């Protein structure tokens, strides 16, 4: 059991492994839920824990027997219902870090870099200290971080409960810099609307593009609409053309036209082509940027192309062989070379000598179920899409098909993970109903 006076800093707590009493891993801490009260120190009431399956659940601090930056020990009972933040709750990592507070003595303001919670005699955890960096007058953005840092008591500052306004997001993103785009998308989805846009805006274009591709459609639209138009166009350019087209398909025609005009002509051309196809057809599903090479290309060069870090695994499974030009729409489609075949042949041989001409492409108007059937029948990860003149237009990958076959809210539906001892669905708190949860 943690002893009275135990102090834990939440930024260091994020990512800590949660164990049950037997030493089995339950999940990892992602955030701390606090109640910011008009009077008195904010009270920490629970942890947001990510359990297997990327589900975030609520673990009341009444079920935590020990907590420090190295580990958290729980009673082993975890309510597996997905965590949903309530209106009166604040997430310490997601919403308090980078927030600006004012010193009560009138000496200026500071930004919060960490929050300390401390165990009291009544077994409550309260926010006792803030690690802050003073804002240097006249300095904005990153330059303000040159101010001195200090640890202050919670009663020495004011403004913790106010709306965040244009709150920074650097410290929050530092907590999640190693997350894969799909995992970071889950984090953004769980944030409030305003905070989600603040965090998304702080990402660089490539990272934001990757994350947008993993978010539900309504979150994508909300974030894109919240960006300045030029920035929105830059992010669309960084997205895969098919994902960019899907997102633009959710916007009004006038806004689509404006964004396309701001994009680089070459990037906009591919997106315009995809927008012309019906959603549930091969043309609407395909990407225009598979690996496309001429038949004279040496196998060694082809392998270098499929090693590209930005290439999705499904598209790296085969090379599409065509006559020039090699940009889609290409010259006449010849066939494909599977990655395994490339690995078995001499590197100096041309790919035209090992091409598979038996794989029948689909035309752009082919319906979704026809594409799905062909992928399943031949155990393929990608399928060529051609026009009536057998010119390669693009490729449909298995992940594109899955995105359309699964229900729209599939990202929010979690399978029941194993390895934990669930409790029946119900209130998050089994104790202290006076807190407002019950």
N, C-alpha and C positions, 0 to 999 in steps of 0.2 A: 504494500500500500504506500502511495506517495505520502510523504510527511508534510505537516503544516509548514507553510513558508516555501514549499517547492515552487520554483519559478521556471517557466518554460517560454521560450520565444517562438512565436507561431511560424515565422518564416523559416526557421531551422527545423520546426516540427514537420513542415510540409514534405511529403515523400517518405516519412518514417514508416517502417513496417509495423503493422498491428498483429499481435499474436494472441491466441487463446491461451488458457491456463496450461495446456499440455505442450505449448511451444509450437503449435501449428500456425502457419501464416493465414491470417484472415483477409488482409488487404493492405492498402497504403493510405496514409492520411493525405487528403488533398486540401482541406480547409478546416477552419474552426468557426463554429456558429456562436455569435455573441448577441446579447440583447443590450443595445445602447439605451440607457434610461435617462430621463430628464434630470434626475437627481441621483447621486451616487455613482460608483464605478460601474462600467459595463460588466455584465456577467457572462461568462462563457458557459454554454449549456451542452455542447456536443461537438463531435467531430464529423466531418464529411469524409467517409472512407470509400475508396475505390476497391471493390471486390472483383474476383474473376468475372470476365464477361464485360468489363469496363463499366459496370453499373456502380453508381455512386449512391451510398446508403447513409443513413444517419445513425451514429453511435452516441447515445447519451453519455455524458461524463459520469453519470451515476453508475454506468457499467464499465468504467475504466478503473482498474486497480493500481496501475502504475503508469507514469508518463514521463518521458524525458526525450531529448532529441535523438537518442539512439533507438528507442523502441517504445511501443505502447502495448500494455497488457490489458486485455479485456476479460470480462467474465465468460466469454465464449458465446453469449446469446446476442444475435444480431438480427434486427428486423430487416428483411431483404427487400422491403418496398423501396422503390426508387426515391431518393431524396428530392424534395421540392421545397425550395426556400419560401418562407412565409413573409408577409409584408412587414412585420415588425422585427425581422431578423436581419443581421448584418454578417457577411462573410469576411472574416478578418484578413485573410490573404487576398481575396479577390477584390474587396471593396475598401479596406482601410489603408493598405499599403499605397504610398504615393499621395494620400489625401493631405490637404493643407490644413493645419490647425494654427491658432493664434495663441501667443503667450498671454496669460492673464495679467502679467505685470506690465504689458504694453511695450515690450522690447522687440516686437516683431512677430514673424510667422515662421513656420517650419513645415517640412514634409515628413510624413511618417515612413520610416524604413523598416521598422519591426515593431511588434506588439508583444508585450510580456503578460502572460496570465499566471496567477499565483493562487495556490490552494489556501483556503481559509480554515479556521477552526470548525466552522459548521459544515465543512466539506464542499462548500461552493468554490468554484474557480472564478476569479474576477480579473479584469484587466487592471493591472496595478501600475505598469510603467509603459512608456513609449520611447523607442529609440528613434530620434528625429535628427534631421539635418536642417539647420537654419537657412532660410531663404535670404540670399544677399540682395538687398534693394538694387533694382536696375538690371538684374540678371534674370533671364527667362529660360525656359526649356532646360536642356542639360546643363547649362552654365550655372544654374542656381545650385547645383549639387556641390559646388565648391565651398559652400558654407560649412561651418564647423558642426560636428555631430555631438549629441549629448543624450544621456538617459534622463528622462524627466518623469515625475509622478503624474498620474492621470489628472490630478486636480490642479496642475500647473498650466494646463492648456484648455482652450475652449474651441468648439467647432467640430468636435468628433461626430456629433449627431446630425450635422447639417448635410444637405444634399451635396454630392461630390462635385457637381459642376463639371468643368473640363478637367477631370482628374487624370493624372499620368498613369502609365501602365508598365513602365520599365521594370519595376521590382516584381510585379506579378508575372510578367513574361519570363523573368529570370528564373522563377520557380518551375517553369514549364518548358524551358528551352530545349530539353532533350526529348520531349514528347513527339510522337509521330503525328502527322496532320490530322488523322482521324481522332486521336485522343485529345488533341488540342481543340478540335471542333466540338467534342463533348463538353469540354470546359466552357467554351464560349456559349454553347447552347444553354448551359445551366445558369449563366449570368443574367442579370436584369437587362432590359433593352438598352438603357443608356450606357451601362458599364460594358456591355457586349460591343457596342460601337466604339467606345474609347479604346478597348483592348485591340479590336480588329484594326483600328486606325494606326495603332502603334507598330503593327507588324510591317515588315518590308513587303514589297509587291509580290515577290515569288512565294514567300511563306503564306501570305494572305490568300493568294490564288490557290495554293494547295489545300488550305483549310476550307475555303469556300466550297471546293469540290466535294467536301465531306459533310457539309451542313445540309439540313432540310431546306427545301425551297423557300419557305417563308423567311427563315433566317438569312439566307443568301440575299434575297430581295431587300430586306430591311438594312442590311449592312451596305450593299451597293448604293442604295438610295441615300444613305447617310454620308457617303464619301463625296468630296468635291469631284465634279465631272471629269476633269483631266486625270485625277488619281483613279477614278473608277475605270476609265478607258485603259489606263496602264495595267490595272489588275486583270481586266478582261484579256488583254494581250498575253499575259503570263499564264492564263488558264489554258487547258486543253481546248481546242476549238469546239469540240462537241459539248463540253461542259459549259463553255461560254455561250454557245447557242441555246442550250437548255435554259440558262439563267436569263438571257435576253428575251426568250419566249414568254417569260412571266411579266415582262414590263410593257407599258403602253407603247404603241408604235412610234409616237413622237420622240419618246426618250430613247428608244432603240436606234432610231435614225441619227439622233444627236451623238450617241456614244460611238456608233460605227464611224461617223465622220471624224471623230477625235482619235480613233485607233489608227495604227500604221496600216497603209493601204493593203499590204500583203496579208496581214493578220485579219483585217476586216473582210477581205475577199473570201477566205475560207469560212468564216462565220456566216457570211451572207449566203453562201452556197448551202450550208447545213440548214439554215432557217427556211430554205425553200422546200424542204422535205417534210412529210408528215411525221409526227413524233414516233409512232409505233411501226416504222419501216426501217429497213436496213440503212437507207440514206439518213434518216433521223437519228439513228443509233451510232453511226460510224464516226471514227476520228479520221481526219484527213492527213494525219502525220504518222503513218506506220513506217517501218524501215523499207524503203524502196530503192532497189539497185538494178543496174543493167547486167545482162548475162555474162559479160566479160570480166566482171569484178572478181578479183581473187578471193578465195575463201578466208584468208587471213584478214583482208579488209572488211569483209562482211562480219566477221566475228568482232572486229573493233567497233563496228556500228551498233551491234546488239549489246555491247558492254556499256553503252551510255548510261550514266547514272540517272538521267531524267526520264528514261524509258520505262514504262510500266512492264512488269514481268510478262503479262499476257502478250503484249506486242513484241517483246523480245524473244518470243518462242519461235518466230519464223521471219524470214526475209521474203519480201514480195518482189518477184523478178519481172521486169517490163522492158519494152522498147522505149528509147528516148521519145519525149522528154521524161525525166524522172520525177518531176513535180506533179502532184495530183491536180487535175486529171492527167494521167500519164499517156504514154504511147500504149500500144497494144499489150494487154496482160499476157504473160507467158505461163507463170506458175509460181510455186513457192518452194523455198528450201527450209526445212525444219532445223532448228538449232542442233538437235542431236546428230543429224546428218553432217552438219558443218563440223562438229567436233570429231567425227570419225574419218574425215577425208584429208588428203594432203593439203597444207595451207596454200600452196602455189596454184592449185587447180582453180579454174574459173567456176563460179557458182552455176553457170549455165549447163555445166556437164553433170550436175547432180540435182537439177530442178525436178520437182514433183509436178507433173502436168495433169495428174488425175483429179486433183482437188477442184471441184466445180465452184466457181464464184457465184455470188447472188447478185441480182440486179438491185438498184437503189430502191425500187418500189416494193421489194419483197417484204411481206408482213413479219411482225415480230415472231410469231410462232414458227414460221418457216425457217427463220434464222436460228431460232433456239433448237429446232429439231435437227438441223444440219450440224450444229456445234456438238450436240449430244451424240448423234449417230457416229460421227467420226472422231470423237474424243478430242476436239480442237479447243484451243484457247483463243483463237482469232480466225476470222473468215474474210476473204477478199470481197469487196463490193465493186461492181463494174457498171458501166453504162451500156446502152444498146450496141455500141461499137467496140465493146470489150476493152475499153480504157479503164484503168484502175482509178476509182474515185476515192477509195479509203479502205478501212478495215473495221469490222465490228469485233470487239473483244468480249470475252465472257462476262467481265465485270460490267460492261455497258448493258448487256442483256439482263443481268441480275438486278441492276438498279431499276429497270422497268418492270420486271416480273414481281419484285417484292412490293408489299403495300407501301403507300407514300410515307407512313410514319414508322417504317421499319427501324430507323436509327434510334427511335425512342422505345422500342420493344426489346426487353432483355429476357434471355433464357434464364431459368433458375440455376444459378451456379452451385457447384458442390463445394465441399470442404469446409462449410460453416454450419453452425447450429442455428437454424432460423427460429424466430419466434412468430406466433400468429400475427397477421396484420392487425394493426390497431394504432393507438396514439404512439408517437415517438417516445414519450416519456411515460414510464410506469410509475414514476414518483414525482413529487412536487407539482401537482396540477396547477398550483397557484401561479406558476410561471406564465401561463397563458397557453400551454400546450396540453391538450387533454381530450 
